[in-house]
Amino acid sequence: MTFTGFASGSSGNCGLISRGDTHILIDAGISLRRIKAFLFERGLSAEELEGVLITHEHNDHISGIPMLTKHCGRPLFAPCASATLMSRADAGVEAYMHRISEDADFTLGELRIRAFPTPHDAACSVGYRFESEDGSFGYCTDCGSITEEVVAALRGCDAVFLESNHDEQMLRYGPYPVALKRRILSENGHLSNESCGRLAVTLAESGCRSFILGHLSKENNRPELAFRAVRDALDAAGFRDRALSVAPPLGEVSVEVQKCCV
């Protein structure tokens, strides 16, 4: 099982998880042209996708969906409230929509998938856990706080993609309006570098050996700040051997998921 992220941040989010002949997009917040170009580089077409998993209905996660369904007709899987809003915004989406509960368990091709709720100011927001014979991978962004549901869903994953959205000092003293700062800092906003570090330590204790940090704010974070905050947290807890990388907003980052022992 392999995960490749090729867009992460407020300008758009999209990733690909694959095993064998099963290929699934996670979100499609970029143009169909970019999605097709990325897939073409891997010898794939959009028509070969098993489907698209939607985390929530904010535009940076779904802006490419109308064109993707219109021209490629791939199945969409989204939490019920988000699915309803997406279908209202574009009637053409409804024919491809599969509504799932926020704690759904289902299978697509060679991958077993579990959705889990994430605390975010959307109609409904979820993360996803993927299981195969290779191991397990967790995807969790747009997460304002670390809840019991999030920890339970990600515990025991071999590799994870976690939100490390902002440096708190940059956000607090930056140019954003006060109301927007409060939204981001709220329990239904976005996860800070420090909070991400705490979550990473918790998951490392359960056996996770590979971490990718994503959804960094362009205005309120820097890749080196996110990396250092989480690296320091892992090192201080005795997990110096854990792999750690940061997803660029427009570049690629990949992880080969392999089953690990605690």
PyRosetta script that sets phi, psi and omega in degrees:
from pyrosetta import init, pose_from_sequence

init()
pose = pose_from_sequence("MTFTGFASGSSGNCGLISRGDTHILIDAGISLRRIKAFLFERGLSAEELEGVLITHEHNDHISGIPMLTKHCGRPLFAPCASATLMSRADAGVEAYMHRISEDADFTLGELRIRAFPTPHDAACSVGYRFESEDGSFGYCTDCGSITEEVVAALRGCDAVFLESNHDEQMLRYGPYPVALKRRILSENGHLSNESCGRLAVTLAESGCRSFILGHLSKENNRPELAFRAVRDALDAAGFRDRALSVAPPLGEVSVEVQKCCV")
pose.set_psi(1, 132.0)
pose.set_omega(1, -178.5)
pose.set_phi(2, -129.3)
pose.set_psi(2, 136.6)
pose.set_omega(2, 172.1)
pose.set_phi(3, -115.0)
pose.set_psi(3, 134.9)
pose.set_omega(3, 173.7)
pose.set_phi(4, -130.6)
pose.set_psi(4, 120.0)
pose.set_omega(4, 172.9)
pose.set_phi(5, -94.0)
pose.set_psi(5, 135.5)
pose.set_omega(5, 179.9)
pose.set_phi(6, -130.9)
pose.set_psi(6, 9.2)
pose.set_omega(6, 169.6)
pose.set_phi(7, -162.4)
pose.set_psi(7, 128.4)
pose.set_omega(7, -177.8)
pose.set_phi(8, -152.6)
pose.set_psi(8, 118.5)
pose.set_omega(8, 178.8)
pose.set_phi(9, 139.9)
pose.set_psi(9, -173.9)
pose.set_omega(9, -175.4)
pose.set_phi(10, -67.9)
pose.set_psi(10, -16.9)
pose.set_omega(10, 178.5)
pose.set_phi(11, -85.2)
pose.set_psi(11, -7.3)
pose.set_omega(11, 177.1)
pose.set_phi(12, 149.1)
pose.set_psi(12, 148.4)
pose.set_omega(12, -177.7)
pose.set_phi(13, -133.1)
pose.set_psi(13, 132.3)
pose.set_omega(13, 178.4)
pose.set_phi(14, -166.4)
pose.set_psi(14, 137.6)
pose.set_omega(14, 177.9)
pose.set_phi(15, -146.6)
pose.set_psi(15, 166.4)
pose.set_omega(15, -178.4)
pose.set_phi(16, -129.4)
pose.set_psi(16, 129.1)
pose.set_omega(16, 173.0)
pose.set_phi(17, -117.2)
pose.set_psi(17, 132.8)
pose.set_omega(17, -172.8)
pose.set_phi(18, -136.0)
pose.set_psi(18, 147.1)
pose.set_omega(18, 166.2)
pose.set_phi(19, -150.2)
pose.set_psi(19, 121.4)
pose.set_omega(19, -177.1)
pose.set_phi(20, 58.9)
pose.set_psi(20, -125.7)
pose.set_omega(20, 179.4)
pose.set_phi(21, -92.3)
pose.set_psi(21, 8.1)
pose.set_omega(21, 179.2)
pose.set_phi(22, -97.4)
pose.set_psi(22, 122.9)
pose.set_omega(22, -178.7)
pose.set_phi(23, -133.1)
pose.set_psi(23, 124.2)
pose.set_omega(23, -174.8)
pose.set_phi(24, -131.4)
pose.set_psi(24, 130.8)
pose.set_omega(24, 172.5)
pose.set_phi(25, -83.6)
pose.set_psi(25, 142.4)
pose.set_omega(25, 168.9)
pose.set_phi(26, -109.5)
pose.set_psi(26, 110.5)
pose.set_omega(26, -175.2)
pose.set_phi(27, 64.8)
pose.set_psi(27, 162.1)
pose.set_omega(27, 179.3)
pose.set_phi(28, -150.4)
pose.set_psi(28, 66.2)
pose.set_omega(28, -177.4)
pose.set_phi(29, -95.2)
pose.set_psi(29, 24.9)
pose.set_omega(29, 176.9)
pose.set_phi(30, -133.0)
pose.set_psi(30, 175.1)
pose.set_omega(30, -174.5)
pose.set_phi(31, -70.8)
pose.set_psi(31, 154.3)
pose.set_omega(31, 176.3)
pose.set_phi(32, -60.9)
pose.set_psi(32, -35.1)
pose.set_omega(32, 178.4)
pose.set_phi(33, -59.0)
pose.set_psi(33, -45.3)
pose.set_omega(33, -179.7)
pose.set_phi(34, -68.3)
pose.set_psi(34, -39.6)
pose.set_omega(34, 178.0)
pose.set_phi(35, -60.7)
pose.set_psi(35, -46.9)
pose.set_omega(35, -179.4)
pose.set_phi(36, -63.0)
pose.set_psi(36, -39.2)
pose.set_omega(36, -179.7)
pose.set_phi(37, -64.5)
pose.set_psi(37, -42.3)
pose.set_omega(37, 178.8)
pose.set_phi(38, -63.2)
pose.set_psi(38, -45.3)
pose.set_omega(38, -179.8)
pose.set_phi(39, -66.0)
pose.set_psi(39, -39.9)
pose.set_omega(39, -179.3)
pose.set_phi(40, -58.8)
pose.set_psi(40, -38.8)
pose.set_omega(40, 179.0)
pose.set_phi(41, -62.3)
pose.set_psi(41, -20.6)
pose.set_omega(41, 180.0)
pose.set_phi(42, -106.1)
pose.set_psi(42, 14.0)
pose.set_omega(42, 178.4)
pose.set_phi(43, 71.9)
pose.set_psi(43, 24.5)
pose.set_omega(43, -177.9)
pose.set_phi(44, -119.1)
pose.set_psi(44, 159.2)
pose.set_omega(44, 171.5)
pose.set_phi(45, -119.3)
pose.set_psi(45, 160.4)
pose.set_omega(45, 178.9)
pose.set_phi(46, -62.4)
pose.set_psi(46, -29.8)
pose.set_omega(46, -179.6)
pose.set_phi(47, -67.1)
pose.set_psi(47, -18.3)
pose.set_omega(47, 179.6)
pose.set_phi(48, -85.5)
pose.set_psi(48, -6.1)
pose.set_omega(48, 179.4)
pose.set_phi(49, -66.9)
pose.set_psi(49, 135.5)
pose.set_omega(49, 175.4)
pose.set_phi(50, -69.0)
pose.set_psi(50, -28.5)
pose.set_omega(50, 178.9)
pose.set_phi(51, 166.6)
pose.set_psi(51, -178.4)
pose.set_omega(51, 178.0)
pose.set_phi(52, -125.6)
pose.set_psi(52, 123.8)
pose.set_omega(52, 176.1)
pose.set_phi(53, -93.5)
pose.set_psi(53, 127.6)
pose.set_omega(53, -179.7)
pose.set_phi(54, -103.7)
pose.set_psi(54, 130.7)
pose.set_omega(54, 176.6)
pose.set_phi(55, -81.4)
pose.set_psi(55, -41.0)
pose.set_omega(55, 176.9)
pose.set_phi(56, -169.3)
pose.set_psi(56, 177.2)
pose.set_omega(56, -166.1)
pose.set_phi(57, -93.0)
pose.set_psi(57, 7.4)
pose.set_omega(57, 178.4)
pose.set_phi(58, -66.2)
pose.set_psi(58, 147.0)
pose.set_omega(58, -167.6)
pose.set_phi(59, -60.2)
pose.set_psi(59, -32.6)
pose.set_omega(59, -178.4)
pose.set_phi(60, -72.3)
pose.set_psi(60, 1.0)
pose.set_omega(60, 176.7)
pose.set_phi(61, -117.3)
pose.set_psi(61, -12.1)
pose.set_omega(61, -174.3)
pose.set_phi(62, -135.0)
pose.set_psi(62, 5.6)
pose.set_omega(62, -172.4)
pose.set_phi(63, -61.0)
pose.set_psi(63, -26.3)
pose.set_omega(63, 179.9)
pose.set_phi(64, -88.0)
pose.set_psi(64, -3.7)
pose.set_omega(64, -174.1)
pose.set_phi(65, -64.3)
pose.set_psi(65, -46.4)
pose.set_omega(65, -177.6)
pose.set_phi(66, -56.3)
pose.set_psi(66, -44.9)
pose.set_omega(66, -179.6)
pose.set_phi(67, -72.1)
pose.set_psi(67, -34.9)
pose.set_omega(67, 179.5)
pose.set_phi(68, -63.8)
pose.set_psi(68, -43.1)
pose.set_omega(68, 179.4)
pose.set_phi(69, -73.3)
pose.set_psi(69, -37.4)
pose.set_omega(69, -178.3)
pose.set_phi(70, -64.2)
pose.set_psi(70, -41.9)
pose.set_omega(70, -173.0)
pose.set_phi(71, -100.3)
pose.set_psi(71, -20.3)
pose.set_omega(71, -175.6)
pose.set_phi(72, -122.8)
pose.set_psi(72, -19.1)
pose.set_omega(72, 174.1)
pose.set_phi(73, 58.1)
pose.set_psi(73, 41.7)
pose.set_omega(73, -178.7)
pose.set_phi(74, -89.9)
pose.set_psi(74, 148.8)
pose.set_omega(74, 179.1)
pose.set_phi(75, -63.7)
pose.set_psi(75, 143.6)
pose.set_omega(75, 176.5)
pose.set_phi(76, -113.8)
pose.set_psi(76, 141.9)
pose.set_omega(76, 177.3)
pose.set_phi(77, -127.7)
pose.set_psi(77, 118.1)
pose.set_omega(77, -175.1)
pose.set_phi(78, -144.9)
pose.set_psi(78, 149.3)
pose.set_omega(78, 174.7)
pose.set_phi(79, -58.5)
pose.set_psi(79, 147.8)
pose.set_omega(79, -167.8)
pose.set_phi(80, -51.8)
pose.set_psi(80, -50.1)
pose.set_omega(80, -176.4)
pose.set_phi(81, -64.6)
pose.set_psi(81, -40.0)
pose.set_omega(81, 177.5)
pose.set_phi(82, -66.3)
pose.set_psi(82, -41.2)
pose.set_omega(82, 179.6)
pose.set_phi(83, -59.6)
pose.set_psi(83, -41.8)
pose.set_omega(83, -179.7)
pose.set_phi(84, -63.1)
pose.set_psi(84, -45.3)
pose.set_omega(84, 179.8)
pose.set_phi(85, -65.1)
pose.set_psi(85, -39.1)
pose.set_omega(85, 179.2)
pose.set_phi(86, -65.2)
pose.set_psi(86, -40.3)
pose.set_omega(86, -180.0)
pose.set_phi(87, -69.4)
pose.set_psi(87, -34.8)
pose.set_omega(87, 176.3)
pose.set_phi(88, -66.7)
pose.set_psi(88, -36.9)
pose.set_omega(88, -178.8)
pose.set_phi(89, -72.8)
pose.set_psi(89, -30.0)
pose.set_omega(89, -179.5)
pose.set_phi(90, -146.9)
pose.set_psi(90, 105.0)
pose.set_omega(90, -175.2)
pose.set_phi(91, -60.8)
pose.set_psi(91, -26.6)
pose.set_omega(91, -178.7)
pose.set_phi(92, -68.1)
pose.set_psi(92, -17.8)
pose.set_omega(92, -178.8)
pose.set_phi(93, -73.6)
pose.set_psi(93, -30.8)
pose.set_omega(93, -171.5)
pose.set_phi(94, -57.3)
pose.set_psi(94, -37.5)
pose.set_omega(94, -176.5)
pose.set_phi(95, -63.1)
pose.set_psi(95, -21.2)
pose.set_omega(95, -176.7)
pose.set_phi(96, -107.7)
pose.set_psi(96, 0.0)
pose.set_omega(96, -171.0)
pose.set_phi(97, -84.1)
pose.set_psi(97, 131.1)
pose.set_omega(97, 170.7)
pose.set_phi(98, -116.8)
pose.set_psi(98, 115.1)
pose.set_omega(98, -178.9)
pose.set_phi(99, -83.3)
pose.set_psi(99, 133.3)
pose.set_omega(99, 179.3)
pose.set_phi(100, -124.8)
pose.set_psi(100, 154.6)
pose.set_omega(100, 174.9)
pose.set_phi(101, -77.0)
pose.set_psi(101, 163.3)
pose.set_omega(101, -177.4)
pose.set_phi(102, -73.9)
pose.set_psi(102, -3.7)
pose.set_omega(102, 174.4)
pose.set_phi(103, -129.1)
pose.set_psi(103, 34.7)
pose.set_omega(103, -175.4)
pose.set_phi(104, -69.4)
pose.set_psi(104, 147.6)
pose.set_omega(104, 169.7)
pose.set_phi(105, -120.8)
pose.set_psi(105, 126.2)
pose.set_omega(105, 179.5)
pose.set_phi(106, -155.7)
pose.set_psi(106, 172.0)
pose.set_omega(106, -178.0)
pose.set_phi(107, -125.5)
pose.set_psi(107, 135.2)
pose.set_omega(107, 172.1)
pose.set_phi(108, -126.5)
pose.set_psi(108, 115.8)
pose.set_omega(108, -179.1)
pose.set_phi(109, 56.8)
pose.set_psi(109, -121.9)
pose.set_omega(109, -177.0)
pose.set_phi(110, -93.5)
pose.set_psi(110, 7.1)
pose.set_omega(110, -175.6)
pose.set_phi(111, -117.2)
pose.set_psi(111, 131.1)
pose.set_omega(111, 171.5)
pose.set_phi(112, -92.5)
pose.set_psi(112, 133.2)
pose.set_omega(112, -170.8)
pose.set_phi(113, -127.2)
pose.set_psi(113, 136.6)
pose.set_omega(113, 173.5)
pose.set_phi(114, -125.6)
pose.set_psi(114, 126.9)
pose.set_omega(114, 173.5)
pose.set_phi(115, -88.3)
pose.set_psi(115, 153.2)
pose.set_omega(115, 175.8)
pose.set_phi(116, -148.1)
pose.set_psi(116, 146.8)
pose.set_omega(116, -175.2)
pose.set_phi(117, -73.0)
pose.set_psi(117, 140.6)
pose.set_omega(117, 173.0)
pose.set_phi(118, -120.2)
pose.set_psi(118, 141.3)
pose.set_omega(118, -177.7)
pose.set_phi(119, -78.8)
pose.set_psi(119, 103.5)
pose.set_omega(119, -177.2)
pose.set_phi(120, -150.1)
pose.set_psi(120, 154.2)
pose.set_omega(120, -175.1)
pose.set_phi(121, -84.6)
pose.set_psi(121, 58.6)
pose.set_omega(121, 174.0)
pose.set_phi(122, -120.1)
pose.set_psi(122, 171.1)
pose.set_omega(122, 176.7)
pose.set_phi(123, -57.4)
pose.set_psi(123, -39.8)
pose.set_omega(123, 173.2)
pose.set_phi(124, -162.4)
pose.set_psi(124, 136.1)
pose.set_omega(124, -178.0)
pose.set_phi(125, -131.6)
pose.set_psi(125, 135.8)
pose.set_omega(125, -178.6)
pose.set_phi(126, -135.3)
pose.set_psi(126, 159.2)
pose.set_omega(126, 166.5)
pose.set_phi(127, -110.7)
pose.set_psi(127, 177.5)
pose.set_omega(127, -178.7)
pose.set_phi(128, -136.6)
pose.set_psi(128, 142.0)
pose.set_omega(128, 171.9)
pose.set_phi(129, -115.7)
pose.set_psi(129, 133.6)
pose.set_omega(129, -177.7)
pose.set_phi(130, -116.2)
pose.set_psi(130, 136.3)
pose.set_omega(130, 179.4)
pose.set_phi(131, -127.5)
pose.set_psi(131, 140.4)
pose.set_omega(131, 171.3)
pose.set_phi(132, -151.3)
pose.set_psi(132, -178.0)
pose.set_omega(132, 177.3)
pose.set_phi(133, -64.7)
pose.set_psi(133, -21.3)
pose.set_omega(133, -179.7)
pose.set_phi(134, -72.7)
pose.set_psi(134, -33.8)
pose.set_omega(134, -174.7)
pose.set_phi(135, 153.0)
pose.set_psi(135, -156.4)
pose.set_omega(135, -175.9)
pose.set_phi(136, -134.5)
pose.set_psi(136, 145.3)
pose.set_omega(136, -177.5)
pose.set_phi(137, -134.5)
pose.set_psi(137, 134.5)
pose.set_omega(137, 179.1)
pose.set_phi(138, -115.5)
pose.set_psi(138, 139.9)
pose.set_omega(138, -178.9)
pose.set_phi(139, -125.0)
pose.set_psi(139, 116.7)
pose.set_omega(139, -174.3)
pose.set_phi(140, -144.9)
pose.set_psi(140, 104.7)
pose.set_omega(140, 174.9)
pose.set_phi(141, -127.7)
pose.set_psi(141, 175.5)
pose.set_omega(141, 179.2)
pose.set_phi(142, 51.2)
pose.set_psi(142, 62.6)
pose.set_omega(142, -171.5)
pose.set_phi(143, -134.7)
pose.set_psi(143, 103.0)
pose.set_omega(143, -173.3)
pose.set_phi(144, -72.0)
pose.set_psi(144, -21.7)
pose.set_omega(144, -178.1)
pose.set_phi(145, -156.5)
pose.set_psi(145, 162.1)
pose.set_omega(145, -178.3)
pose.set_phi(146, -92.2)
pose.set_psi(146, 104.2)
pose.set_omega(146, -177.7)
pose.set_phi(147, -97.8)
pose.set_psi(147, 166.3)
pose.set_omega(147, 176.5)
pose.set_phi(148, -60.9)
pose.set_psi(148, -36.4)
pose.set_omega(148, -179.8)
pose.set_phi(149, -65.2)
pose.set_psi(149, -40.3)
pose.set_omega(149, 179.2)
pose.set_phi(150, -65.0)
pose.set_psi(150, -47.9)
pose.set_omega(150, -179.0)
pose.set_phi(151, -62.5)
pose.set_psi(151, -44.2)
pose.set_omega(151, -179.0)
pose.set_phi(152, -62.5)
pose.set_psi(152, -39.0)
pose.set_omega(152, -177.9)
pose.set_phi(153, -70.2)
pose.set_psi(153, -33.4)
pose.set_omega(153, -175.2)
pose.set_phi(154, -95.6)
pose.set_psi(154, -13.1)
pose.set_omega(154, -177.5)
pose.set_phi(155, -60.7)
pose.set_psi(155, 132.4)
pose.set_omega(155, 178.9)
pose.set_phi(156, 86.6)
pose.set_psi(156, -2.5)
pose.set_omega(156, 176.0)
pose.set_phi(157, -66.1)
pose.set_psi(157, 145.3)
pose.set_omega(157, 178.1)
pose.set_phi(158, -79.7)
pose.set_psi(158, -31.0)
pose.set_omega(158, 178.4)
pose.set_phi(159, -146.7)
pose.set_psi(159, 150.0)
pose.set_omega(159, -178.3)
pose.set_phi(160, -142.3)
pose.set_psi(160, 152.8)
pose.set_omega(160, 171.3)
pose.set_phi(161, -113.4)
pose.set_psi(161, 115.1)
pose.set_omega(161, -174.2)
pose.set_phi(162, -120.6)
pose.set_psi(162, 146.6)
pose.set_omega(162, 174.5)
pose.set_phi(163, -72.9)
pose.set_psi(163, 131.4)
pose.set_omega(163, 171.5)
pose.set_phi(164, -133.4)
pose.set_psi(164, 74.5)
pose.set_omega(164, -162.6)
pose.set_phi(165, -73.8)
pose.set_psi(165, -44.4)
pose.set_omega(165, -170.4)
pose.set_phi(166, -146.7)
pose.set_psi(166, 154.0)
pose.set_omega(166, 166.4)
pose.set_phi(167, -88.0)
pose.set_psi(167, 124.4)
pose.set_omega(167, -172.5)
pose.set_phi(168, -60.3)
pose.set_psi(168, -39.3)
pose.set_omega(168, -179.2)
pose.set_phi(169, -67.8)
pose.set_psi(169, -41.4)
pose.set_omega(169, 177.1)
pose.set_phi(170, -61.5)
pose.set_psi(170, -41.3)
pose.set_omega(170, -179.8)
pose.set_phi(171, -67.5)
pose.set_psi(171, -48.6)
pose.set_omega(171, -175.9)
pose.set_phi(172, -62.5)
pose.set_psi(172, -35.3)
pose.set_omega(172, -176.2)
pose.set_phi(173, -106.3)
pose.set_psi(173, 11.2)
pose.set_omega(173, -179.7)
pose.set_phi(174, -87.7)
pose.set_psi(174, -174.4)
pose.set_omega(174, -171.4)
pose.set_phi(175, -82.8)
pose.set_psi(175, -5.2)
pose.set_omega(175, -176.1)
pose.set_phi(176, -62.9)
pose.set_psi(176, 147.7)
pose.set_omega(176, 173.0)
pose.set_phi(177, -60.3)
pose.set_psi(177, 153.0)
pose.set_omega(177, -176.7)
pose.set_phi(178, -57.6)
pose.set_psi(178, -41.3)
pose.set_omega(178, -178.2)
pose.set_phi(179, -62.2)
pose.set_psi(179, -39.4)
pose.set_omega(179, 179.7)
pose.set_phi(180, -70.3)
pose.set_psi(180, -38.5)
pose.set_omega(180, 176.1)
pose.set_phi(181, -60.1)
pose.set_psi(181, -44.1)
pose.set_omega(181, -180.0)
pose.set_phi(182, -63.3)
pose.set_psi(182, -38.7)
pose.set_omega(182, 178.6)
pose.set_phi(183, -62.0)
pose.set_psi(183, -47.4)
pose.set_omega(183, -178.0)
pose.set_phi(184, -65.2)
pose.set_psi(184, -38.5)
pose.set_omega(184, -177.7)
pose.set_phi(185, -79.8)
pose.set_psi(185, -10.0)
pose.set_omega(185, -176.3)
pose.set_phi(186, -72.0)
pose.set_psi(186, 169.8)
pose.set_omega(186, 179.2)
pose.set_phi(187, -67.5)
pose.set_psi(187, -13.9)
pose.set_omega(187, 176.8)
pose.set_phi(188, -113.6)
pose.set_psi(188, 26.2)
pose.set_omega(188, -178.6)
pose.set_phi(189, -103.1)
pose.set_psi(189, -113.8)
pose.set_omega(189, -177.8)
pose.set_phi(190, -132.8)
pose.set_psi(190, 154.3)
pose.set_omega(190, -175.7)
pose.set_phi(191, -83.9)
pose.set_psi(191, 133.2)
pose.set_omega(191, 178.1)
pose.set_phi(192, -80.2)
pose.set_psi(192, 167.3)
pose.set_omega(192, 176.6)
pose.set_phi(193, -57.9)
pose.set_psi(193, -43.3)
pose.set_omega(193, -177.8)
pose.set_phi(194, -66.2)
pose.set_psi(194, -42.6)
pose.set_omega(194, 178.4)
pose.set_phi(195, -65.5)
pose.set_psi(195, -38.3)
pose.set_omega(195, 177.1)
pose.set_phi(196, -61.7)
pose.set_psi(196, -39.6)
pose.set_omega(196, 177.5)
pose.set_phi(197, -60.9)
pose.set_psi(197, -41.2)
pose.set_omega(197, 178.6)
pose.set_phi(198, -65.1)
pose.set_psi(198, -41.4)
pose.set_omega(198, 178.3)
pose.set_phi(199, -65.2)
pose.set_psi(199, -40.8)
pose.set_omega(199, 179.6)
pose.set_phi(200, -60.3)
pose.set_psi(200, -41.3)
pose.set_omega(200, 178.4)
pose.set_phi(201, -63.4)
pose.set_psi(201, -44.2)
pose.set_omega(201, 178.5)
pose.set_phi(202, -58.5)
pose.set_psi(202, -42.2)
pose.set_omega(202, -178.7)
pose.set_phi(203, -74.2)
pose.set_psi(203, -33.7)
pose.set_omega(203, 175.6)
pose.set_phi(204, -62.7)
pose.set_psi(204, -37.1)
pose.set_omega(204, 178.1)
pose.set_phi(205, -63.4)
pose.set_psi(205, -24.4)
pose.set_omega(205, 178.9)
pose.set_phi(206, -93.8)
pose.set_psi(206, 2.8)
pose.set_omega(206, 174.5)
pose.set_phi(207, 114.1)
pose.set_psi(207, -5.7)
pose.set_omega(207, -179.5)
pose.set_phi(208, -64.2)
pose.set_psi(208, 134.2)
pose.set_omega(208, -175.2)
pose.set_phi(209, -119.3)
pose.set_psi(209, -4.9)
pose.set_omega(209, -177.8)
pose.set_phi(210, -141.3)
pose.set_psi(210, 128.9)
pose.set_omega(210, -176.3)
pose.set_phi(211, -127.5)
pose.set_psi(211, 133.3)
pose.set_omega(211, 170.0)
pose.set_phi(212, -116.9)
pose.set_psi(212, 129.9)
pose.set_omega(212, 178.1)
pose.set_phi(213, -98.8)
pose.set_psi(213, 133.0)
pose.set_omega(213, -176.8)
pose.set_phi(214, -142.2)
pose.set_psi(214, -177.0)
pose.set_omega(214, 179.6)
pose.set_phi(215, 56.7)
pose.set_psi(215, 40.0)
pose.set_omega(215, 177.6)
pose.set_phi(216, -71.9)
pose.set_psi(216, 139.1)
pose.set_omega(216, 176.1)
pose.set_phi(217, -74.9)
pose.set_psi(217, 132.4)
pose.set_omega(217, 178.0)
pose.set_phi(218, -67.4)
pose.set_psi(218, -35.3)
pose.set_omega(218, -175.2)
pose.set_phi(219, -88.7)
pose.set_psi(219, -27.1)
pose.set_omega(219, -169.1)
pose.set_phi(220, -122.0)
pose.set_psi(220, 20.7)
pose.set_omega(220, -179.9)
pose.set_phi(221, -158.6)
pose.set_psi(221, 167.4)
pose.set_omega(221, 172.4)
pose.set_phi(222, -139.8)
pose.set_psi(222, 143.1)
pose.set_omega(222, -179.9)
pose.set_phi(223, -52.9)
pose.set_psi(223, -39.9)
pose.set_omega(223, -178.5)
pose.set_phi(224, -68.2)
pose.set_psi(224, -31.1)
pose.set_omega(224, 177.9)
pose.set_phi(225, -70.8)
pose.set_psi(225, -43.8)
pose.set_omega(225, 178.3)
pose.set_phi(226, -62.9)
pose.set_psi(226, -47.1)
pose.set_omega(226, -179.4)
pose.set_phi(227, -59.7)
pose.set_psi(227, -47.5)
pose.set_omega(227, -175.7)
pose.set_phi(228, -65.9)
pose.set_psi(228, -40.0)
pose.set_omega(228, -179.8)
pose.set_phi(229, -62.1)
pose.set_psi(229, -45.0)
pose.set_omega(229, -178.1)
pose.set_phi(230, -76.4)
pose.set_psi(230, -39.2)
pose.set_omega(230, 177.2)
pose.set_phi(231, -60.1)
pose.set_psi(231, -43.9)
pose.set_omega(231, 179.8)
pose.set_phi(232, -63.5)
pose.set_psi(232, -40.5)
pose.set_omega(232, -179.9)
pose.set_phi(233, -64.6)
pose.set_psi(233, -44.4)
pose.set_omega(233, 179.2)
pose.set_phi(234, -65.6)
pose.set_psi(234, -43.9)
pose.set_omega(234, -179.3)
pose.set_phi(235, -63.3)
pose.set_psi(235, -43.1)
pose.set_omega(235, -179.0)
pose.set_phi(236, -63.3)
pose.set_psi(236, -28.6)
pose.set_omega(236, -179.8)
pose.set_phi(237, -89.3)
pose.set_psi(237, 2.3)
pose.set_omega(237, 177.6)
pose.set_phi(238, 90.8)
pose.set_psi(238, 18.6)
pose.set_omega(238, -177.7)
pose.set_phi(239, -113.2)
pose.set_psi(239, 52.7)
pose.set_omega(239, -178.5)
pose.set_phi(240, -67.6)
pose.set_psi(240, -19.9)
pose.set_omega(240, -176.9)
pose.set_phi(241, -87.3)
pose.set_psi(241, -2.2)
pose.set_omega(241, -178.2)
pose.set_phi(242, -74.9)
pose.set_psi(242, 135.4)
pose.set_omega(242, 178.4)
pose.set_phi(243, -75.1)
pose.set_psi(243, 139.0)
pose.set_omega(243, -177.7)
pose.set_phi(244, -143.1)
pose.set_psi(244, 131.6)
pose.set_omega(244, 176.2)
pose.set_phi(245, -143.5)
pose.set_psi(245, 165.0)
pose.set_omega(245, -179.0)
pose.set_phi(246, -120.3)
pose.set_psi(246, 129.5)
pose.set_omega(246, 179.2)
pose.set_phi(247, -77.1)
pose.set_psi(247, 124.6)
pose.set_omega(247, 175.1)
pose.set_phi(248, -72.7)
pose.set_psi(248, 156.1)
pose.set_omega(248, -178.0)
pose.set_phi(249, -61.8)
pose.set_psi(249, -33.8)
pose.set_omega(249, -176.4)
pose.set_phi(250, -123.4)
pose.set_psi(250, -13.8)
pose.set_omega(250, 179.9)
pose.set_phi(251, -87.6)
pose.set_psi(251, -171.0)
pose.set_omega(251, -175.9)
pose.set_phi(252, -111.2)
pose.set_psi(252, 150.3)
pose.set_omega(252, 172.6)
pose.set_phi(253, -145.0)
pose.set_psi(253, 138.1)
pose.set_omega(253, -174.3)
pose.set_phi(254, -134.2)
pose.set_psi(254, 156.5)
pose.set_omega(254, 172.2)
pose.set_phi(255, -143.8)
pose.set_psi(255, 135.0)
pose.set_omega(255, 173.2)
pose.set_phi(256, -93.3)
pose.set_psi(256, 115.1)
pose.set_omega(256, -175.0)
pose.set_phi(257, -81.2)
pose.set_psi(257, 123.5)
pose.set_omega(257, 179.5)
pose.set_phi(258, -130.2)
pose.set_psi(258, 139.3)
pose.set_omega(258, -177.5)
pose.set_phi(259, -66.3)
pose.set_psi(259, 131.3)
pose.set_omega(259, -177.9)
pose.set_phi(260, -121.0)
pose.set_psi(260, 160.7)
pose.set_omega(260, 175.3)
pose.set_phi(261, -102.8)
pose.set_psi(261, 144.0)
pose.set_omega(261, 178.9)
pose.set_phi(262, -67.9)
pose.dump_pdb("model.pdb")
